[in-house]
Amino acid sequence: MTFHLVDDTIDMSEASMGKLPAGVKIYFEENKGSDGNNIKIPVPVKTRVMLSGDMLIDASPAFDGQTNEPVVNFRFNTAGAQKFADITRENIGKRFAIVLDDKVVTAPVIRSSIIGGSGQISGSFTTESANDLAVLLRSGALPVPLKVIEERSVGPSLGMDSIEAGKKASLLGIALVIIFMLVNYGLFGIFANIGLLFNLVFILGALSLMQATLTLPGIAGMVLTLGMSVDANVIIYERIREELRNGKSPFAAIEHALRAARATIIDANITTLIASVLLYYFGTGTVKGFAVTLAVGILASMFTATILTRLMIATWLKKTRPKVVPI
């Protein structure tokens, strides 16, 4: 970014035919026309650089204290402030162009001598256009040019493919978990799968209540949670098998297993919940989405494992009073 004086003595009709004096070059300034479309306005700029962009310290949008109109405040460093004071003192009434990447960002008229290095650009700004100009000035003040190393555009079809792949993976993962529990634990596997479906409903309900957007990492967090939710059932069922091998009756084995497994389930889930809280606190964007679904899923799985599954097993025991546990 560089700062130049504008030569308003140039005849633009002659300039359009390439008749320009030495030391003057035509740059274009983009402005919005009355129809809302961008129009390019030719500006005859003197090629001599009056100030360089690295002398600009800051630029920020603000409001004029008298007219309350949007303006842009800017500030130069010490060397730039001295040069800017000399330029404005000697060129009152002339335009001062700010050129960035061979385009005129703006070309305000110097109204008075500006000392101290701080000035104000006013005009027909909106709040948005003032902010855009401030951003351009700050970015142009960087000491290195911006070079695009790589640019990629992801279309909506590719994003949809990713979502569809996530859905298929989710359904396949849930189906495999359901089959595993049925094969390994029989009737008790059915109890676990009912709890798994309730867990899924709780997660979707909580996300809807929070009006959360389900992203691909969010779907991954949901699948992970559903897989982890049956871990609690596995702990309970393996403990029941162990108690039965020790010779306890079905009632005693189930009661002791449910009571003993509860502490382990709560401890295991709390550690995962702490991890999800840290992910949400320190993460950004999609990482937060993953953390939210993981935390909601953990809370739901704790409920289904310690209360819902226990209720189903207790109801089955009360109605059937089995002599052998089919696990």
SERO-4910 file (N, C-alpha, C, O; in steps of 0.05 Angstrom, whole numbers):
BEGIN
 pado doro    nc1    nc2    nc3   cac1   cac2   cac3    cc1    cc2    cc3    oc1    oc2    oc3
  Met    A     17    -24      0      0      0      0     18     25      0     37     27     15
  Thr    A     10     44    -17     25     69    -19      6     93    -20    -18     89    -27
  Phe    A     16    116    -14      0    141    -14     11    160    -35     35    165    -36
  His    A     -7    171    -52      1    188    -74    -17    213    -75    -39    212    -66
  Leu    A     -6    234    -87    -23    257    -94    -37    252   -120    -26    239   -138
  Val    A    -61    263   -123    -76    261   -148    -72    286   -164    -73    308   -154
  Asp    A    -68    282   -190    -64    304   -209    -91    310   -222    -97    298   -243
  Asp    A   -106    329   -211   -133    335   -222   -132    354   -246   -152    362   -256
  Thr    A   -108    361   -254   -105    379   -278   -106    363   -304   -107    375   -325
  Ile    A   -105    337   -301   -104    320   -325   -131    320   -339   -152    318   -326
  Asp    A   -131    322   -365   -155    320   -382   -160    291   -386   -145    277   -400
  Met    A   -182    281   -375   -188    252   -375   -194    242   -404   -190    219   -410
  Ser    A   -205    260   -421   -210    252   -448   -184    246   -463   -182    226   -478
  Glu    A   -163    262   -458   -137    257   -470   -123    233   -456   -109    217   -469
  Ala    A   -128    231   -430   -116    208   -416   -127    182   -426   -112    162   -426
  Ser    A   -153    181   -434   -164    157   -444   -152    148   -470   -153    124   -478
  Met    A   -139    167   -484   -125    160   -509    -95    155   -505    -80    153   -524
  Gly    A    -88    154   -480    -60    148   -473    -42    172   -471    -17    168   -469
  Lys    A    -53    196   -473    -36    220   -471    -34    229   -442    -50    243   -431
  Leu    A    -13    219   -430     -8    225   -402     20    237   -399     39    227   -411
  Pro    A     23    257   -382     50    268   -377     66    249   -361     56    230   -348
  Ala    A     92    253   -361    110    235   -345    104    238   -315     98    260   -305
  Gly    A    105    216   -301    101    217   -272     72    215   -264     65    219   -241
  Val    A     54    209   -283     26    205   -277     16    179   -288     24    171   -310
  Lys    A      0    165   -273    -11    139   -281    -40    138   -274    -49    149   -254
  Ile    A    -56    124   -291    -84    121   -285    -89     96   -269    -82     74   -278
  Tyr    A   -101     99   -246   -111     77   -230   -142     79   -229   -153    100   -236
  Phe    A   -155     58   -220   -184     58   -219   -193     55   -191   -183     39   -175
  Glu    A   -214     70   -184   -227     68   -158   -255     56   -162   -270     66   -179
  Glu    A   -261     35   -147   -287     23   -149   -307     35   -130   -302     37   -106
  Asn    A   -330     44   -141   -351     55   -124   -377     43   -133   -380     33   -156
  Lys    A   -397     43   -116   -423     33   -123   -440     55   -136   -442     78   -125
  Gly    A   -452     49   -159   -468     68   -173   -496     70   -161   -502     56   -142
  Ser    A   -513     86   -173   -540     89   -162   -557     64   -166   -576     59   -151
  Asp    A   -549     46   -185   -563     21   -189   -552     -1   -172   -562    -24   -173
  Gly    A   -532      5   -155   -521    -15   -137   -498    -31   -148   -485    -46   -134
  Asn    A   -492    -27   -174   -470    -42   -187   -444    -26   -183   -444     -2   -180
  Asn    A   -422    -41   -183   -396    -28   -180   -388    -14   -206   -390    -26   -228
  Ile    A   -378     10   -204   -368     25   -227   -339     32   -221   -331     38   -199
  Lys    A   -323     32   -242   -294     39   -240   -290     68   -249   -296     75   -271
  Ile    A   -279     84   -231   -274    112   -236   -244    116   -240   -229    110   -222
  Pro    A   -235    126   -263   -207    131   -268   -196    154   -251   -209    175   -248
  Val    A   -173    149   -239   -161    170   -221   -132    174   -231   -116    156   -230
  Pro    A   -125    199   -240    -97    205   -248    -79    209   -224    -81    229   -211
  Val    A    -63    189   -219    -47    189   -194    -18    195   -202     -7    184   -221
  Lys    A     -5    212   -186     24    217   -190     40    193   -180     35    183   -158
  Thr    A     58    184   -196     72    159   -189     91    162   -165     99    142   -154
  Arg    A     98    186   -158    116    190   -135    102    181   -109     80    190   -103
  Val    A    115    164    -95    104    154    -69    110    174    -47    133    180    -41
  Met    A     88    185    -36     91    205    -15     95    192     12    110    201     29
  Leu    A     80    170     17     82    155     42     79    125     35     65    118     16
  Ser    A     93    108     50     90     79     46     71     67     67     68     79     89
  Gly    A     59     45     60     39     33     77     50     24    104     35     22    124
  Asp    A     76     18    106     87      8    131     88     30    152     94     25    176
  Met    A     83     55    144     83     77    163     56     80    177     53     94    197
  Leu    A     36     66    166      9     67    179      8     47    202     12     23    198
  Ile    A      1     57    225      0     40    249    -27     27    252    -29      3    258
  Asp    A    -48     43    248    -75     32    254    -96     47    238    -91     70    230
  Ala    A   -118     34    233   -142     47    221   -167     33    233   -168      9    235
  Ser    A   -186     49    240   -210     38    253   -235     54    246   -233     79    243
  Pro    A   -258     41    244   -283     56    238   -292     70    264   -288     61    286
  Ala    A   -305     93    260   -315    109    283   -338    126    273   -347    123    250
  Phe    A   -348    143    290   -369    162    283   -360    191    289   -347    196    309
  Asp    A   -366    209    271   -358    236    274   -373    248    298   -397    245    301
  Gly    A   -358    262    315   -370    273    339   -391    295    334   -408    299    351
  Gln    A   -389    308    311   -408    330    306   -432    321    288   -455    327    294
  Thr    A   -426    306    267   -447    298    248   -458    270    254   -479    262    244
  Asn    A   -443    255    271   -451    227    278   -451    209    253   -464    188    253
  Glu    A   -436    216    232   -434    200    208   -410    181    211   -390    187    224
  Pro    A   -412    158    198   -389    139    199   -364    151    185   -366    162    164
  Val    A   -342    148    198   -316    157    188   -295    136    193   -300    116    207
  Val    A   -271    140    183   -249    122    188   -226    138    200   -216    157    188
  Asn    A   -217    131    224   -194    143    237   -169    128    230   -169    103    229
  Phe    A   -147    142    226   -122    128    220    -99    142    235   -102    165    244
  Arg    A    -77    128    237    -54    138    253    -28    129    240    -25    105    234
  Phe    A     -9    147    237     18    140    226     38    138    249     33    148    271
  Asn    A     60    125    243     82    125    263     96    153    263     88    171    249
  Thr    A    117    155    279    130    181    282    141    193    256    136    216    249
  Ala    A    155    176    240    166    185    214    143    192    195    144    212    181
  Gly    A    122    175    195    100    180    177     84    205    185     74    219    168
  Ala    A     82    210    211     68    233    221     81    259    211     67    278    203
  Gln    A    108    260    212    122    284    203    119    289    173    114    311    164
  Lys    A    121    267    157    117    269    128     88    277    122     83    294    104
  Phe    A     69    265    136     41    270    131     34    299    137     18    312    123
  Ala    A     46    310    158     42    338    165     51    356    143     38    376    136
  Asp    A     75    350    132     86    367    110     68    365     85     63    385     72
  Ile    A     60    341     79     43    337     55     17    352     57      9    366     38
  Thr    A      3    349     80    -23    362     83    -21    392     84    -38    407     75
  Arg    A      1    402     95      5    431     97      9    443     70      0    465     64
  Glu    A     23    429     52     30    440     26      9    434      4     11    444    -18
  Asn    A    -10    417     10    -29    408    -11    -58    409     -2    -74    392     -9
  Ile    A    -65    430     13    -93    433     21   -111    437     -3   -105    453    -21
  Gly    A   -133    423     -4   -152    424    -27   -146    404    -48   -162    401    -67
  Lys    A   -124    389    -46   -118    369    -66   -126    341    -56   -129    337    -32
  Arg    A   -129    323    -75   -136    296    -67   -111    279    -61    -90    282    -73
  Phe    A   -115    261    -41    -92    244    -33   -102    215    -36   -119    206    -21
  Ala    A    -90    201    -55    -99    174    -61    -84    153    -45    -60    154    -41
  Ile    A   -100    133    -37    -88    109    -23    -90     86    -43   -112     78    -51
  Val    A    -67     76    -52    -66     56    -73    -58     29    -61    -38     27    -46
  Leu    A    -74      9    -66    -68    -18    -57    -71    -38    -80    -93    -39    -92
  Asp    A    -50    -53    -86    -51    -72   -108    -60    -59   -134    -77    -70   -148
  Asp    A    -49    -36   -140    -54    -22   -165    -84    -13   -168    -94    -10   -190
  Lys    A    -97    -10   -145   -124      1   -145   -126     23   -125   -114     21   -103
  Val    A   -142     43   -131   -146     65   -112   -167     57    -91   -190     53    -98
  Val    A   -159     54    -66   -178     47    -45   -196     70    -40   -221     67    -38
  Thr    A   -185     94    -37   -200    118    -33   -182    142    -39   -158    140    -38
  Ala    A   -194    164    -47   -178    188    -53   -192    213    -41   -204    229    -55
  Pro    A   -189    216    -14   -202    239     -1   -188    265     -6   -164    265    -14
  Val    A   -202    287     -3   -191    314     -6   -178    323     20   -190    319     41
  Ile    A   -154    334     18   -141    345     42   -154    371     50   -153    391     35
  Arg    A   -168    371     73   -183    395     81   -166    415     97   -171    439     96
  Ser    A   -146    405    112   -130    422    128   -104    408    135   -100    385    129
  Ser    A    -86    424    146    -60    412    154    -65    394    178    -78    401    198
  Ile    A    -53    370    177    -57    350    198    -31    344    211    -13    334    199
  Ile    A    -29    352    236     -4    346    251    -10    325    272    -33    321    280
  Gly    A     10    312    282      6    292    303      4    264    292      6    245    307
  Gly    A      0    261    266      0    235    253    -27    221    253    -30    199    242
  Ser    A    -48    233    266    -74    221    267    -93    238    249    -94    262    251
  Gly    A   -109    224    233   -128    238    216   -154    223    214   -158    202    226
  Gln    A   -171    234    197   -198    223    194   -207    225    165   -204    245    152
  Ile    A   -217    202    155   -228    202    127   -258    202    130   -270    184    142
  Ser    A   -271    222    118   -300    224    119   -311    225     91   -297    229     72
  Gly    A   -337    220     89   -350    219     63   -377    206     65   -389    205     87
  Ser    A   -387    195     43   -413    182     44   -410    153     52   -416    135     37
  Phe    A   -400    149     76   -396    122     86   -421    111     99   -436    126    112
  Thr    A   -424     85     97   -443     71    114   -425     58    136   -401     57    134
  Thr    A   -438     47    156   -422     33    177   -406     10    165   -383      5    173
  Glu    A   -419     -4    146   -405    -27    134   -382    -18    117   -360    -30    118
  Ser    A   -386      3    100   -365     12     82   -342     24     98   -318     21     90
  Ala    A   -348     37    121   -326     48    137   -309     26    149   -285     28    151
  Asn    A   -323      5    158   -309    -18    169   -292    -32    148   -269    -40    153
  Asp    A   -303    -35    124   -288    -47    102   -263    -32     95   -242    -43     91
  Leu    A   -266     -5     94   -242     12     88   -221      9    109   -197      8    103
  Ala    A   -230      9    135   -210      6    157   -195    -21    155   -171    -22    159
  Val    A   -210    -42    148   -197    -68    144   -177    -68    121   -155    -79    124
  Leu    A   -185    -55     99   -166    -53     76   -141    -38     84   -119    -46     76
  Leu    A   -144    -16     99   -121      0    106   -103    -16    125    -78    -15    122
  Arg    A   -115    -30    144    -98    -46    162    -84    -69    148    -60    -74    153
  Ser    A    -98    -82    130    -85   -104    115    -64    -94     96    -43   -107     92
  Gly    A    -69    -71     84    -49    -60     65    -25    -50     79     -4    -48     67
  Ala    A    -27    -44    105     -4    -35    121     16    -57    128     37    -52    138
  Leu    A      8    -82    123     26   -105    128     51   -102    111     50    -94     88
  Pro    A     75   -108    123    100   -104    108    105   -123     86    124   -120     70
  Val    A     89   -144     83     93   -164     62     67   -166     45     45   -163     55
  Pro    A     70   -171     19     47   -174      2     33   -200      7     46   -220     15
  Leu    A      7   -201      2     -8   -226      5     -5   -242    -20    -11   -233    -42
  Lys    A      4   -267    -17      7   -285    -40    -11   -310    -35     -8   -323    -14
  Val    A    -28   -316    -53    -46   -339    -50    -30   -364    -58    -23   -367    -82
  Ile    A    -24   -381    -39     -9   -405    -44    -28   -427    -54    -21   -441    -73
  Glu    A    -52   -429    -42    -71   -449    -51    -99   -440    -45   -104   -427    -24
  Glu    A   -117   -446    -62   -145   -438    -58   -163   -461    -67   -160   -472    -88
  Arg    A   -182   -468    -49   -200   -490    -55   -229   -481    -50   -234   -466    -32
  Ser    A   -246   -492    -66   -275   -487    -63   -289   -513    -60   -286   -531    -77
  Val    A   -304   -516    -39   -319   -541    -34   -348   -535    -41   -361   -519    -27
  Gly    A   -359   -548    -61   -386   -544    -69   -406   -558    -51   -398   -575    -35
  Pro    A   -432   -551    -53   -452   -563    -36   -455   -593    -41   -463   -608    -22
  Ser    A   -449   -603    -65   -452   -631    -70   -432   -648    -55   -438   -669    -45
  Leu    A   -407   -638    -52   -386   -652    -37   -393   -652     -7   -390   -672      6
  Gly    A   -404   -629      3   -412   -628     31   -435   -647     36   -435   -660     57
  Met    A   -454   -649     17   -476   -668     20   -466   -697     20   -477   -714     35
  Asp    A   -447   -703      3   -435   -730      3   -423   -737     30   -426   -760     39
  Ser    A   -410   -718     42   -398   -723     69   -419   -728     90   -416   -746    106
  Ile    A   -441   -713     89   -463   -717    107   -475   -745    103   -481   -759    122
  Glu    A   -480   -752     78   -492   -778     72   -474   -801     81   -483   -821     92
  Ala    A   -447   -797     77   -428   -818     86   -429   -820    116   -427   -842    127
  Gly    A   -432   -797    130   -434   -798    159   -459   -812    168   -458   -827    188
  Lys    A   -481   -807    155   -506   -821    162   -504   -851    159   -512   -867    176
  Lys    A   -492   -860    136   -488   -888    131   -471   -901    152   -476   -923    162
  Ala    A   -449   -887    159   -431   -897    180   -445   -900    207   -441   -919    222
  Ser    A   -462   -880    213   -477   -880    238   -496   -904    239   -496   -918    259
  Leu    A   -511   -908    218   -531   -930    217   -516   -957    219   -525   -975    233
  Leu    A   -494   -959    204   -479   -984    205   -468   -990    232   -469  -1012    242
  Gly    A   -457   -968    245   -446   -972    272   -467   -980    292   -462   -998    308
  Ile    A   -490   -967    291   -512   -974    310   -521  -1002    305   -526  -1017    324
  Ala    A   -524  -1010    280   -533  -1037    273   -514  -1058    284   -522  -1079    294
  Leu    A   -488  -1053    281   -468  -1073    290   -468  -1075    321   -465  -1097    332
  Val    A   -472  -1053    335   -474  -1053    364   -498  -1069    373   -497  -1085    391
  Ile    A   -521  -1064    359   -546  -1079    366   -542  -1109    363   -550  -1125    380
  Ile    A   -530  -1117    340   -525  -1145    335   -506  -1157    355   -511  -1180    365
  Phe    A   -485  -1143    362   -466  -1153    382   -479  -1158    408   -474  -1179    421
  Met    A   -496  -1139    418   -509  -1143    444   -528  -1166    443   -530  -1181    463
  Leu    A   -543  -1169    421   -562  -1192    419   -547  -1219    419   -556  -1237    433
  Val    A   -526  -1221    405   -511  -1246    403   -498  -1253    429   -498  -1277    437
  Asn    A   -488  -1234    443   -473  -1239    468   -490  -1242    493   -482  -1256    511
  Tyr    A   -513  -1228    494   -527  -1227    519   -557  -1234    516   -571  -1233    536
  Gly    A   -566  -1241    493   -593  -1251    490   -615  -1232    499   -616  -1209    489
  Leu    A   -632  -1240    518   -653  -1223    528   -642  -1198    540   -653  -1176    535
  Phe    A   -620  -1200    554   -608  -1176    566   -597  -1157    545   -595  -1133    549
  Gly    A   -589  -1169    522   -581  -1152    500   -604  -1136    489   -600  -1113    479
  Ile    A   -628  -1147    490   -652  -1132    481   -656  -1108    500   -662  -1086    491
  Phe    A   -653  -1113    526   -655  -1090    545   -635  -1068    538   -641  -1045    539
  Ala    A   -610  -1077    532   -589  -1057    526   -596  -1042    500   -591  -1018    499
  Asn    A   -607  -1056    480   -614  -1043    455   -637  -1024    458   -638  -1003    445
  Ile    A   -656  -1030    475   -678  -1011    481   -666   -986    494   -674   -964    486
  Gly    A   -648   -990    513   -635   -967    525   -619   -951    504   -618   -927    506
  Leu    A   -607   -965    485   -592   -951    464   -610   -933    447   -602   -911    440
  Leu    A   -633   -943    440   -652   -927    424   -663   -903    440   -665   -881    429
  Phe    A   -668   -908    466   -676   -885    483   -654   -864    484   -658   -840    485
  Asn    A   -629   -875    486   -606   -857    486   -605   -839    462   -600   -815    464
  Leu    A   -610   -851    438   -610   -836    413   -632   -815    413   -628   -792    404
  Val    A   -655   -822    423   -678   -803    425   -671   -780    444   -676   -757    437
  Phe    A   -658   -786    466   -651   -765    486   -631   -746    473   -633   -721    476
  Ile    A   -611   -757    458   -590   -740    446   -603   -721    425   -598   -697    426
  Leu    A   -620   -732    407   -632   -715    387   -651   -695    399   -653   -672    390
  Gly    A   -665   -703    421   -683   -684    434   -668   -661    447   -676   -638    445
  Ala    A   -645   -668    460   -629   -647    473   -617   -628    453   -616   -604    457
  Leu    A   -607   -639    430   -596   -622    409   -617   -604    397   -612   -581    390
  Ser    A   -641   -614    394   -663   -598    383   -671   -576    403   -676   -553    395
  Leu    A   -671   -582    428   -677   -563    449   -657   -540    449   -664   -517    454
  Met    A   -631   -547    445   -610   -527    444   -608   -513    417   -592   -495    413
  Gln    A   -624   -523    397   -623   -512    370   -595   -514    358   -585   -496    344
  Ala    A   -582   -537    364   -555   -542    355   -555   -552    326   -573   -566    318
  Thr    A   -535   -544    310   -532   -554    283   -515   -580    283   -493   -580    294
  Leu    A   -526   -600    271   -512   -626    271   -492   -627    248   -500   -632    225
  Thr    A   -467   -623    254   -446   -624    234   -434   -652    233   -442   -670    248
  Leu    A   -416   -656    214   -403   -683    211   -388   -691    236   -391   -714    244
  Pro    A   -372   -674    249   -360   -681    275   -381   -687    296   -377   -703    313
  Gly    A   -404   -672    295   -426   -678    314   -437   -705    310   -443   -719    330
  Ile    A   -440   -714    285   -450   -741    279   -430   -761    290   -438   -782    301
  Ala    A   -404   -755    286   -383   -773    297   -385   -775    327   -382   -797    338
  Gly    A   -390   -753    341   -393   -753    370   -417   -770    378   -416   -783    398
  Met    A   -438   -768    362   -462   -784    369   -457   -814    366   -465   -829    384
  Val    A   -444   -822    344   -438   -850    340   -420   -860    362   -424   -882    372
  Leu    A   -400   -845    369   -381   -853    390   -396   -856    416   -391   -875    431
  Thr    A   -414   -838    422   -429   -839    447   -447   -863    448   -449   -877    469
  Leu    A   -461   -869    426   -478   -893    425   -462   -918    429   -472   -937    442
  Gly    A   -439   -919    417   -422   -943    422   -413   -945    450   -411   -967    461
  Met    A   -407   -922    463   -398   -922    491   -421   -928    510   -417   -937    532
  Ser    A   -446   -921    502   -468   -924    520   -473   -953    528   -483   -958    550
  Val    A   -467   -972    510   -471  -1000    517   -448  -1011    534   -450  -1033    545
  Asp    A   -427   -995    537   -405  -1004    555   -416  -1008    583   -408  -1027    597
  Ala    A   -433   -990    592   -445   -992    619   -460  -1018    622   -459  -1032    642
  Asn    A   -476  -1025    600   -490  -1051    601   -472  -1075    602   -477  -1094    616
  Val    A   -450  -1073    587   -430  -1094    586   -418  -1098    614   -415  -1121    623
  Ile    A   -412  -1076    628   -401  -1078    655   -421  -1092    674   -414  -1109    689
  Ile    A   -447  -1084    672   -468  -1096    689   -471  -1126    683   -472  -1142    701
  Tyr    A   -473  -1132    657   -478  -1160    649   -455  -1178    656   -459  -1201    665
  Glu    A   -431  -1169    652   -408  -1186    659   -406  -1190    689   -397  -1210    699
  Arg    A   -414  -1169    704   -414  -1172    733   -436  -1192    742   -432  -1207    761
  Ile    A   -459  -1192    728   -480  -1212    734   -469  -1240    728   -473  -1258    745
  Arg    A   -456  -1244    706   -444  -1270    700   -425  -1279    721   -424  -1302    729
  Glu    A   -408  -1260    730   -389  -1267    751   -402  -1275    777   -394  -1294    790
  Glu    A   -423  -1261    785   -438  -1267    809   -452  -1294    807   -453  -1310    826
  Leu    A   -462  -1300    783   -475  -1326    779   -455  -1349    780   -461  -1370    791
  Arg    A   -431  -1345    770   -410  -1365    771   -402  -1370    800   -392  -1392    807
  Asn    A   -405  -1350    817   -398  -1353    845   -420  -1367    861   -417  -1370    885
  Gly    A   -441  -1375    847   -462  -1391    860   -485  -1375    872   -501  -1386    887
  Lys    A   -487  -1350    866   -509  -1334    877   -535  -1338    861   -534  -1346    838
  Ser    A   -557  -1333    874   -583  -1336    861   -587  -1314    841   -574  -1293    843
  Pro    A   -606  -1317    822   -611  -1296    802   -616  -1269    815   -605  -1249    806
  Phe    A   -634  -1268    835   -641  -1243    848   -616  -1230    861   -611  -1206    857
  Ala    A   -601  -1246    876   -578  -1236    890   -556  -1227    871   -543  -1206    874
  Ala    A   -552  -1243    849   -531  -1237    830   -537  -1210    815   -519  -1194    812
  Ile    A   -562  -1207    807   -570  -1183    792   -569  -1158    811   -559  -1137    803
  Glu    A   -579  -1161    835   -580  -1138    854   -551  -1130    860   -545  -1106    860
  His    A   -534  -1149    866   -506  -1142    873   -491  -1130    849   -475  -1112    852
  Ala    A   -496  -1141    825   -483  -1131    801   -491  -1102    795   -474  -1085    789
  Leu    A   -517  -1096    797   -526  -1069    792   -515  -1049    812   -507  -1027    804
  Arg    A   -514  -1057    837   -504  -1039    858   -473  -1035    855   -464  -1013    858
  Ala    A   -459  -1056    849   -430  -1054    847   -421  -1040    822   -400  -1026    822
  Ala    A   -436  -1043    800   -427  -1032    774   -433  -1002    773   -421   -988    756
  Arg    A   -452   -992    790   -460   -964    787   -437   -945    791   -434   -926    775
  Ala    A   -420   -950    811   -398   -932    817   -378   -931    794   -367   -910    786
  Thr    A   -372   -955    782   -354   -957    760   -365   -942    736   -350   -928    722
  Ile    A   -390   -945    730   -403   -932    707   -401   -901    710   -394   -887    692
  Ile    A   -408   -891    734   -408   -862    739   -380   -851    736   -376   -830    724
  Asp    A   -360   -865    748   -332   -856    747   -322   -854    718   -310   -835    710
  Ala    A   -328   -876    703   -318   -877    675   -331   -855    658   -317   -842    642
  Asn    A   -357   -850    662   -370   -829    646   -362   -801    654   -361   -783    638
  Ile    A   -357   -797    680   -349   -770    689   -322   -762    677   -318   -739    670
  Thr    A   -303   -781    675   -278   -775    663   -281   -767    633   -268   -748    624
  Thr    A   -299   -781    619   -304   -773    591   -318   -746    589   -313   -731    571
  Leu    A   -336   -741    609   -350   -716    609   -331   -693    614   -334   -671    602
  Ile    A   -311   -697    631   -290   -676    636   -275   -670    610   -270   -647    603
  Ala    A   -269   -692    595   -255   -688    570   -271   -672    550   -261   -655    536
  Ser    A   -297   -677    549   -315   -663    530   -317   -633    538   -319   -616    521
  Val    A   -318   -628    564   -319   -600    574   -294   -585    566   -295   -562    557
  Leu    A   -271   -598    568   -246   -585    561   -244   -581    530   -234   -560    521
  Leu    A   -255   -600    515   -255   -597    486   -273   -573    478   -265   -557    461
  Tyr    A   -295   -569    492   -313   -547    486   -300   -521    494   -303   -501    479
  Tyr    A   -287   -520    516   -275   -495    527   -252   -486    510   -249   -462    504
  Phe    A   -234   -505    502   -210   -497    487   -213   -500    457   -197   -489    442
  Gly    A   -233   -515    448   -237   -520    419   -251   -497    405   -261   -478    418
  Thr    A   -252   -499    379   -266   -479    363   -282   -493    342   -276   -516    334
  Gly    A   -303   -480    332   -319   -490    309   -329   -518    313   -344   -523    332
  Thr    A   -322   -535    294   -333   -563    294   -324   -579    318   -338   -598    325
  Val    A   -301   -572    330   -292   -586    354   -312   -582    376   -318   -601    392
  Lys    A   -323   -558    378   -344   -553    398   -369   -569    393   -382   -579    412
  Gly    A   -376   -572    367   -399   -589    360   -396   -618    369   -414   -630    379
  Phe    A   -371   -628    365   -365   -655    373   -367   -657    404   -378   -677    414
  Ala    A   -357   -637    418   -357   -638    447   -385   -637    458   -392   -650    478
  Val    A   -403   -621    446   -431   -619    455   -445   -645    453   -457   -654    472
  Thr    A   -444   -658    429   -458   -683    425   -446   -705    443   -460   -722    453
  Leu    A   -420   -704    448   -407   -724    465   -417   -720    494   -424   -740    507
  Ala    A   -418   -695    504   -427   -690    531   -456   -698    535   -464   -710    555
  Val    A   -473   -690    516   -502   -697    517   -505   -727    517   -521   -738    532
  Gly    A   -490   -741    500   -492   -770    498   -483   -783    524   -495   -803    532
  Ile    A   -462   -773    536   -452   -785    561   -473   -783    583   -479   -802    597
  Leu    A   -485   -759    586   -506   -755    606   -530   -774    600   -542   -785    619
  Ala    A   -538   -776    575   -560   -794    568   -553   -823    573   -571   -838    583
  Ser    A   -529   -831    567   -521   -860    572   -520   -866    602   -527   -888    610
  Met    A   -512   -847    619   -512   -851    647   -540   -855    658   -545   -872    675
  Phe    A   -559   -840    646   -587   -843    654   -598   -871    646   -611   -885    662
  Thr    A   -594   -878    620   -605   -903    610   -592   -927    624   -606   -947    629
  Ala    A   -566   -926    630   -553   -949    642   -560   -952    671   -565   -975    680
  Thr    A   -560   -930    687   -564   -933    716   -594   -933    724   -601   -942    746
  Ile    A   -612   -923    707   -640   -921    714   -657   -937    696   -672   -955    705
  Leu    A   -656   -932    669   -674   -946    651   -669   -976    649   -687   -992    651
  Thr    A   -643   -983    645   -637  -1012    644   -644  -1026    670   -654  -1048    670
  Arg    A   -638  -1013    692   -644  -1025    718   -674  -1029    721   -683  -1049    732
  Leu    A   -690  -1009    712   -719  -1012    713   -729  -1035    697   -747  -1050    706
  Met    A   -719  -1039    672   -728  -1061    655   -720  -1088    668   -737  -1106    668
  Ile    A   -696  -1090    678   -688  -1115    691   -704  -1121    715   -712  -1144    720
  Ala    A   -710  -1101    732   -726  -1105    756   -754  -1113    749   -766  -1130    763
  Thr    A   -766  -1100    728   -793  -1108    720   -794  -1137    710   -813  -1151    716
  Trp    A   -774  -1145    695   -772  -1172    685   -770  -1192    708   -783  -1213    708
  Leu    A   -753  -1186    728   -749  -1203    751   -776  -1206    766   -783  -1228    775
  Lys    A   -790  -1184    770   -814  -1185    786   -836  -1201    772   -851  -1215    785
  Lys    A   -837  -1200    745   -859  -1214    731   -852  -1243    727   -870  -1260    729
  Thr    A   -827  -1250    721   -820  -1278    713   -809  -1294    737   -812  -1318    737
  Arg    A   -797  -1281    756   -783  -1294    778   -767  -1319    768   -773  -1341    776
  Pro    A   -747  -1314    752   -733  -1337    739   -714  -1351    759   -705  -1340    778
  Lys    A   -711  -1377    753   -691  -1393    768   -664  -1393    755   -644  -1398    767
  Val    A   -664  -1386    729   -639  -1385    713   -640  -1358    698   -660  -1351    686
  Val    A   -617  -1344    698   -615  -1319    684   -605  -1324    655   -584  -1335    651
  Pro    A   -622  -1317    635   -614  -1322    607   -595  -1301    596   -602  -1284    579
  Ile    A   -570  -1303    605   -551  -1283    597   -526  -1297    586   -507  -1283    577
***
